[in-house]
Amino acid sequence: MVSPLNSFVFVSFCFITLDIIGLVMHHPREGTKHFIQQRLTAVLNIILGIIVFNFFIKNIDKSYNFVLDGLSNNLMWLIVIIFTLSMSFHMWIGLNHILDDYVDGIKTRSILGRLNSIMVTIVALATSLLMINIAVF
C-alpha cells in the first residue's frame, strides 16, 4: 500500500510537471506553445494509453477484486493518474482550439472556455483522487 503522503507528493509532482510544460515553453506566439504541448501530450497519451488499455484487456475476465489489486500496484495507479492528467490537459487544449476557431462571440467563447476548464479540472481531480483511494485502501 501507498502512504497518503507519497500519494500527495506524486500528485503534486504531476501537476507541477504539467505546469512547468506550460511555463517553460515561452514562445512569441501562444499558438506555437499550444502546438508543442499538444504534440507532447499526444505522444505521452499513446504510450500510456497502450499500457492502460493492455492492463484492462488482460484483466477483462478477472474478478473485481483482482482488478482492484492490480490497480493498487504502485506502478499501475501512477500510470493511470499520469495518463488521466495528460489526457485532460490535451483535451483542454483541443477544446480551446475548437472554441477559438468556431465560436465567434467573445462572451460565449469566454463562458464555454471556463466551462471547459471546469470540466477538465473535475475529470483530472476526480480520477486522481479515485486512483489514490484505490492505492491507499
C-alpha positions as CSV (number, residue, x, y, z in Angstrom):
1,M,0.0,0.0,0.0
2,V,1.0,3.6,-0.6
3,S,1.0,6.2,2.2
4,P,-1.2,9.3,1.7
5,L,1.9,11.5,1.9
6,N,3.5,9.6,-1.0
7,S,0.3,10.0,-2.9
8,F,0.1,13.7,-2.3
9,V,3.7,14.2,-3.3
10,F,3.2,12.3,-6.5
11,V,0.0,14.1,-7.5
12,S,1.7,17.4,-6.7
13,F,4.7,16.4,-8.8
14,C,2.3,15.6,-11.7
15,F,0.5,19.0,-11.5
16,I,3.8,20.8,-11.2
17,T,5.3,19.0,-14.2
18,L,2.3,19.9,-16.3
19,D,2.5,23.5,-15.1
20,I,6.2,23.6,-16.0
21,I,5.5,22.4,-19.5
22,G,3.2,25.4,-19.8
23,L,5.6,27.9,-18.2
24,V,9.0,26.8,-19.6
25,M,7.9,26.9,-23.2
26,H,7.7,30.7,-23.7
27,H,7.3,31.3,-27.4
28,P,6.5,34.6,-29.1
29,R,3.2,33.1,-30.2
30,E,0.8,31.3,-27.9
31,G,-0.2,29.0,-30.8
32,T,3.3,27.6,-31.1
33,K,3.4,26.8,-27.4
34,H,0.0,25.0,-27.6
35,F,1.0,23.2,-30.7
36,I,4.1,21.8,-29.0
37,Q,2.2,21.0,-25.8
38,Q,-0.5,19.2,-27.7
39,R,2.1,17.1,-29.6
40,L,4.0,16.2,-26.4
41,T,0.8,15.1,-24.6
42,A,-0.3,13.2,-27.7
43,V,2.9,11.1,-27.7
44,L,2.6,10.6,-23.9
45,N,-1.1,9.6,-24.3
46,I,-0.2,7.0,-26.9
47,I,2.5,5.4,-24.8
48,L,0.5,5.4,-21.6
49,G,-2.8,4.6,-23.3
50,I,-1.3,1.4,-24.7
51,I,-0.2,0.4,-21.2
52,V,-3.6,1.2,-19.6
53,F,-5.6,-0.4,-22.4
54,N,-3.4,-3.5,-22.2
55,F,-4.0,-3.8,-18.5
56,F,-7.8,-3.7,-18.8
57,I,-7.8,-6.1,-21.8
58,K,-5.7,-8.6,-19.9
59,N,-8.0,-8.4,-16.9
60,I,-11.3,-8.3,-18.7
61,D,-12.3,-11.8,-17.4
62,K,-10.9,-11.3,-13.9
63,S,-12.8,-10.6,-10.8
64,Y,-13.4,-7.1,-9.5
65,N,-11.1,-7.6,-6.5
66,F,-8.3,-8.9,-8.8
67,V,-8.6,-5.8,-11.0
68,L,-8.6,-3.5,-7.8
69,D,-5.4,-5.3,-6.6
70,G,-3.8,-4.7,-10.0
71,L,-4.7,-1.0,-9.9
72,S,-3.4,-0.7,-6.4
73,N,0.1,-1.7,-7.7
74,N,2.3,1.4,-7.3
75,L,3.3,1.5,-10.9
76,M,-0.2,1.0,-12.4
77,W,-2.0,3.6,-10.4
78,L,0.7,6.1,-11.1
79,I,0.5,5.4,-14.8
80,V,-3.3,5.8,-14.8
81,I,-3.0,9.2,-12.9
82,I,-0.3,10.5,-15.3
83,F,-2.4,9.2,-18.3
84,T,-5.5,11.0,-16.9
85,L,-3.7,14.3,-16.3
86,S,-2.1,14.2,-19.7
87,M,-5.4,13.3,-21.4
88,S,-7.1,16.1,-19.5
89,F,-4.5,18.7,-20.5
90,H,-4.6,17.5,-24.1
91,M,-8.4,17.7,-24.1
92,W,-8.3,21.2,-22.6
93,I,-6.0,22.5,-25.4
94,G,-8.0,20.8,-28.1
95,L,-11.4,22.1,-27.0
96,N,-10.0,25.6,-26.6
97,H,-8.8,25.5,-30.2
98,I,-12.2,24.4,-31.3
99,L,-13.8,27.3,-29.4
100,D,-11.3,29.7,-30.9
101,D,-12.0,28.5,-34.4
102,Y,-15.8,28.1,-34.4
103,V,-17.3,30.4,-31.7
104,D,-17.4,34.0,-32.8
105,G,-18.9,35.7,-29.8
106,I,-16.3,36.7,-27.3
107,K,-18.7,36.4,-24.3
108,T,-19.9,33.0,-25.5
109,R,-16.3,31.8,-26.1
110,S,-15.2,33.0,-22.7
111,I,-18.1,31.2,-20.9
112,L,-17.5,28.0,-22.9
113,G,-13.8,28.3,-22.2
114,R,-14.4,28.5,-18.5
115,L,-16.8,25.5,-18.6
116,N,-14.1,23.6,-20.5
117,S,-11.6,24.4,-17.8
118,I,-14.0,23.4,-15.0
119,M,-14.9,20.1,-16.8
120,V,-11.2,19.2,-17.4
121,T,-10.3,20.0,-13.8
122,I,-13.1,17.9,-12.4
123,V,-12.2,14.9,-14.6
124,A,-8.5,15.2,-13.7
125,L,-9.1,15.6,-9.9
126,A,-11.8,13.0,-9.6
127,T,-9.8,10.4,-11.4
128,S,-6.6,11.2,-9.5
129,L,-8.4,11.0,-6.1
130,L,-10.1,7.8,-7.0
131,M,-6.9,6.2,-8.1
132,I,-5.2,7.4,-4.8
133,N,-8.2,5.9,-2.9
134,I,-7.7,2.6,-4.7
135,A,-4.0,2.6,-4.0
136,V,-4.3,3.6,-0.3
137,F,-7.3,1.4,0.7
